[in-house]
Amino acid sequence: MSETTETRSSETRTGETKPDAAPRRRLPARLLHLLATQIELRMLLLIIVVMAVLSRISPYFLTTNNLLNVMDQSVIAGMVALGQTLVILIGGIDLSVGALTGVSAIMLGLTFPKLGVPVAVLICLASGGALGLVNGVIITFGRIAPFVVTLGMMSIGRSMAYVLSGANSIGNIPDSLAALTTDSVFGIPLDFLCLIVVYAIGWVFLTFAKGGRTLYAIGSNAEAARIAGLSINLWSITAYVVAGLMSAVAAVFLTSKILSIDPIGGSGEELDSIAAVVIGGASLFGGRGSIIGTLAGVFIMVFIRNGLNLLNVSPYWQGTAIGSIIIAAVLVERLLSGGRSRA
Amino acid sequence: MSLLALTEIWKRFGATTALAGARFTLGAGEVHALVGANGAGKSTLSRVISGQLQPDSGSIVLDGKTMRFAGARDAIRAGIAMVTQETSLAPDLSVLENIMLPRLGMPGRLDWGAMRREARHLVTRLGAEAGIAIGARVRDLTIGQRQIVEILKALALDSRIIIFDEPTAPLSPHETERLFDMIRNLAATLHGIVFVSHRLEEIFALSDRVTVLREGRVAADAVPTRELTQGELIRLMVGRELSDIYARAERGTTAPVGTSLGTPLGTPLGAPVLRVSHLSAPPRVRDVSFTVHAGEILGLAGLVGAGRSETLETIFGLRPARGGTIELDGRPFTPATPREAIRKGIGLIPEDRRGQGTVPDFSVRENLLLAHLGAHRGPGLAYRLRDAAVRRLLALLGLPEQRLLDANLLTFSGGMQQKVILARWLVLSPRLLLLDEPTRGVDIATRSSIYALLRRIAAEGVASVVVSSDFEEVIGLADRIVVLSDGVDVTSIPSALVDIEKLGMFAAPRSSAERTHTVLEGLVARHGGRAFWISVEHGRVFCFDCVGTDAEADPGFAGGSFPEIAATRIQEALARKAPGFVTEPRNGLTTLLVPIHGRRGHDLGMVGLTLARATHAPDGAALARAITADLETETEREAA
């Protein structure tokens, strides 16, 4: 039974992709081949196209001010999307990231007046990571669907944010926190540099570290990974811890940016982050996706919002635009991967 | 006129020819067995019949009309249904809803009352009243009951031809018997039954005619089953080509053979690497003991469900052991995770290559280095460390080096994938390899090279344990075979001493072993002494079962042992094989031997009774008749 299905599918697939059949192709064909196989390249091209179109439509788009604005807007979404990428790579999903941003921002707000900013930031990060750990442990050892567990955590996190803050906003954010978003190095905003550094670390981890490859293996075939001796429980939990931690990092930048802490903070980030990861070419079934793809996904979403603003399109249209892009991105991925895409 | 006739069926998958001019005919009211070794093409042919595969050429004639099925749906509409091991039922719906599922999609109001009546009628027609409640949820049914629902579903569609693809693999003995009764009922109502199997016992118990496939060709074309013996059928299935592929020539088949009772014969090849004693891991593994030596290939044979895979998984840390001990190089070893086992030099090639072996999103190189990654200490990948080993292995396996960078392992043939997964472990230079059905879904040529590779690493001192459902393969490949039956090891025997028939009897064929055991117990209860079931061949006794505790009446063998006749205590009786009690001149034991036969007359060895003193012996001829009659009553009682 199995022999026939395997041989058949292998035959049709070699027919489609022929990885080593034509080593000497003409340049355009080779470029196309590269585009079809390298998702990072495809993303870069997409960004360039989007930028080109937007700069044609609005002369204001390519101005320094607007580009700084775009960078600024991508930091918070980018931080959350990085954690979401790891979770989606193992075939999971984290719906609680927005709520965790909210509750860890409140932790920051409650502690900085007495303990000072550095300790308060640590407490903020620790609370995000700890709630992520709770997610990971319950999902991994309780064998409960990540959707359910993180949906519960989303509700708990948001509720805790209201309880802890008494539903009040916290103001008087110290300058040292504000400096995170106002300072710049060589003209590049400090918060954007942080984003790039975090993504660089993420890329190195996913490409060159055992843990990173383990995440891919878990999402692709957890049973095979287990038999090969990989620590699938440890790394699955780690993915959720990182997602919680990155939500808290986003909370710090959010506080620094809007100079106020509100229990509603971070709302909608869960869907934005999932959208960025999916636009970036990841499969919701796990095993496929890339950190650079996610970053590109974040940029594309910010560009579209920014572009629509510049064109004075009603903000109510933004959802339609982003939604269409999500669906189009998955369709394109499926076409390019020869029907293999599973998302 | 035949119901269905396939002629000159060709089917190729890439470079592999799965069917090369196969023929198959099926008459109404017939159970036709489709037989062949792994990779012979029987599954491909049954999928052609059921419309799941389209042949490259050839004709399918159903009821005198030439058919061309575009898919399984066409075949179902034409009245051909297939019942497979993995059922296609909706687990949350009731039995009734599943049976009538095709009707739920039709427009108009559903007449539940009529559907219920119809379903009950089908259940009666199948003779499955005892087994199935039509209101039950399918999720709550056993695998055997689900199969019945599949059959009912086929009947509800007015299928006239039903294909059973290895239906008994997951079934208990009782369920198997019940299934066979239903299949006979179906044949009696003029259904045509295609029975795909490689289990000889079942073929002889059930089928009217046999078609044997070998490498896509018909080796026996619709031969009446009663004209065949097991030996002939095996020869037809295996052929000369296959028996040559095991590459055991360098070891020779006439290894020096010891005579000690119950211990492995032949010269041990090296120090013991793995010693398993009284291992239990419920529910499947109950009491398993065996030892593997360096440089030895040990076969773990038995039926599906005997606990073979589970034994390997327990040794590998995938499944907790409840009792017993595992020793690795003489030191106790209780792995909690595969990683611990891997770091001690153990590798596992799992049964389900797609589900447990390949990582589809990884390149071939990363798939090959997956176990390296698991074994590696440190945060990085250190793939480079293995470059030299990888290159050496690729050459050994005949894999071109540039294919290493292929993005997807699934573009490889099943055989190539299996080679890569083998290489995944060989890269780590393991000391013990556990292989679960290593050649399933692998073409003959690759099988041969996998065998050669296993031989080669054995020569380098690696110990291997190979689980295989293919008795032919176990005998050809392994140096020694441990047979498991119901989670207990029943014998450990050099492969040079057994053949497929005897291995089958050790593995306790469900329909015969139980009733023989009942008869043996009855003999001892009435007459005392020792009662046993044996087969005598090449000057050796193979004892499949032995009952009784009378030390004085010890015949010189026990269940699972296989001494030479000269080493037993009842040489005279075994040499003469005369009817009636034979008394030994040397020790005064007196023995009655009664040849027994299967339902279709094939040889099933002998049942014997040894008593300590001739004076107490009852009338031999009468007892022999009684034993034969007892065996028949047991058979009938089971069939009823």
HADDOCK unambig.tbl for C-alpha pairs under 7 A between the chains (distance, minus, plus):
assign (segid A and resid 1 and name CA) (segid B and resid 43 and name CA) 5.27 0.50 0.50
assign (segid A and resid 2 and name CA) (segid B and resid 441 and name CA) 5.95 0.50 0.50
assign (segid A and resid 3 and name CA) (segid B and resid 414 and name CA) 6.55 0.50 0.50
assign (segid A and resid 3 and name CA) (segid B and resid 441 and name CA) 3.94 0.50 0.50
assign (segid A and resid 3 and name CA) (segid B and resid 442 and name CA) 6.65 0.50 0.50
assign (segid A and resid 4 and name CA) (segid B and resid 44 and name CA) 6.39 0.50 0.50
assign (segid A and resid 6 and name CA) (segid B and resid 413 and name CA) 6.87 0.50 0.50
assign (segid A and resid 6 and name CA) (segid B and resid 414 and name CA) 6.19 0.50 0.50
assign (segid A and resid 7 and name CA) (segid B and resid 13 and name CA) 5.97 0.50 0.50
assign (segid A and resid 7 and name CA) (segid B and resid 413 and name CA) 5.51 0.50 0.50
assign (segid A and resid 7 and name CA) (segid B and resid 414 and name CA) 6.44 0.50 0.50
assign (segid A and resid 8 and name CA) (segid B and resid 13 and name CA) 5.68 0.50 0.50
assign (segid A and resid 10 and name CA) (segid B and resid 410 and name CA) 6.10 0.50 0.50
assign (segid A and resid 10 and name CA) (segid B and resid 411 and name CA) 4.43 0.50 0.50
assign (segid A and resid 10 and name CA) (segid B and resid 412 and name CA) 5.91 0.50 0.50
assign (segid A and resid 10 and name CA) (segid B and resid 413 and name CA) 6.21 0.50 0.50
assign (segid A and resid 11 and name CA) (segid B and resid 13 and name CA) 6.57 0.50 0.50
assign (segid A and resid 11 and name CA) (segid B and resid 14 and name CA) 5.56 0.50 0.50
assign (segid A and resid 13 and name CA) (segid B and resid 411 and name CA) 5.89 0.50 0.50
assign (segid A and resid 14 and name CA) (segid B and resid 411 and name CA) 5.72 0.50 0.50
assign (segid A and resid 19 and name CA) (segid B and resid 406 and name CA) 6.28 0.50 0.50
assign (segid A and resid 208 and name CA) (segid B and resid 380 and name CA) 6.04 0.50 0.50
assign (segid A and resid 208 and name CA) (segid B and resid 381 and name CA) 6.18 0.50 0.50
assign (segid A and resid 209 and name CA) (segid B and resid 379 and name CA) 5.66 0.50 0.50
assign (segid A and resid 209 and name CA) (segid B and resid 380 and name CA) 4.43 0.50 0.50
assign (segid A and resid 209 and name CA) (segid B and resid 381 and name CA) 5.77 0.50 0.50
assign (segid A and resid 210 and name CA) (segid B and resid 373 and name CA) 6.74 0.50 0.50
assign (segid A and resid 210 and name CA) (segid B and resid 379 and name CA) 5.51 0.50 0.50
assign (segid A and resid 210 and name CA) (segid B and resid 380 and name CA) 5.21 0.50 0.50
assign (segid A and resid 210 and name CA) (segid B and resid 381 and name CA) 5.30 0.50 0.50
assign (segid A and resid 217 and name CA) (segid B and resid 359 and name CA) 6.45 0.50 0.50
assign (segid A and resid 220 and name CA) (segid B and resid 359 and name CA) 5.69 0.50 0.50
assign (segid A and resid 220 and name CA) (segid B and resid 360 and name CA) 6.19 0.50 0.50
assign (segid A and resid 220 and name CA) (segid B and resid 361 and name CA) 5.89 0.50 0.50
assign (segid A and resid 221 and name CA) (segid B and resid 359 and name CA) 5.33 0.50 0.50
assign (segid A and resid 223 and name CA) (segid B and resid 356 and name CA) 5.20 0.50 0.50
assign (segid A and resid 224 and name CA) (segid B and resid 356 and name CA) 4.35 0.50 0.50
assign (segid A and resid 224 and name CA) (segid B and resid 357 and name CA) 4.88 0.50 0.50
assign (segid A and resid 224 and name CA) (segid B and resid 358 and name CA) 6.36 0.50 0.50
assign (segid A and resid 224 and name CA) (segid B and resid 359 and name CA) 6.65 0.50 0.50
assign (segid A and resid 227 and name CA) (segid B and resid 338 and name CA) 5.89 0.50 0.50
assign (segid A and resid 228 and name CA) (segid B and resid 370 and name CA) 6.05 0.50 0.50
assign (segid A and resid 228 and name CA) (segid B and resid 371 and name CA) 4.37 0.50 0.50
assign (segid A and resid 228 and name CA) (segid B and resid 374 and name CA) 5.59 0.50 0.50
assign (segid A and resid 229 and name CA) (segid B and resid 338 and name CA) 5.16 0.50 0.50
assign (segid A and resid 229 and name CA) (segid B and resid 339 and name CA) 4.06 0.50 0.50
assign (segid A and resid 229 and name CA) (segid B and resid 342 and name CA) 6.74 0.50 0.50
assign (segid A and resid 229 and name CA) (segid B and resid 371 and name CA) 6.33 0.50 0.50
assign (segid A and resid 229 and name CA) (segid B and resid 374 and name CA) 4.26 0.50 0.50
assign (segid A and resid 229 and name CA) (segid B and resid 375 and name CA) 6.43 0.50 0.50
assign (segid A and resid 230 and name CA) (segid B and resid 339 and name CA) 6.89 0.50 0.50
assign (segid A and resid 230 and name CA) (segid B and resid 374 and name CA) 4.41 0.50 0.50
assign (segid A and resid 287 and name CA) (segid B and resid 361 and name CA) 6.11 0.50 0.50
assign (segid A and resid 288 and name CA) (segid B and resid 361 and name CA) 6.67 0.50 0.50
